[in-house]
């Protein structure tokens, strides 16, 4: 169990932050940008959970929030061994499979898309769409970080699948897609 007695440590006052294992990097490091974007996606998912209230969708998102904390720890762990252990959190294939299973279950109840959709609809769906866009940014940032350091491929796959999951969930929350707002190409000309 994590125990935080003191929130500020002053160790980052010089513009660096610690990774798992004790090494330090600049707060502007690409790895740290990815971790920050994952944190932002997690926060946006929290807004969606609050908008959903008690529901199966909220339960799915809470599991994802927990996964994203694991994913942040994974990204903060240097090295090339991506095997999880009691002391090392790593995203594993089963977490990606769970997302895929949930995507398939939600998508089965939806009519096929006949147009791109605009992010919106209900308040909850709009919050999920915002989380989806931030998750896509987190994926892009993590892929960029992986160009310079070794990152767990499963973490990158998880982020890719997460944006798909959030897209399908937003549609499901929008009255099984009936509340989707369809894009009308050139409709505002």
Protein Blocks (a to p, Z undefined) as FASTA:
>chain_A
ZZdfbfbgolmmnopacdehhiacdfkbmklmmmmmmmmmmmmmmmmmmmnopafklmmm
mmmmmmmmmmmmmmmmgcjbfcdcfklccddfklmmmmmmmmmmmmmmpccdfbdcdeeh
jfklmmmmmmmmmmmmmmmmmmmmmmmpccdfklmmmmmmmmmmmmmmmmmmnogollpc
cddehklZZ
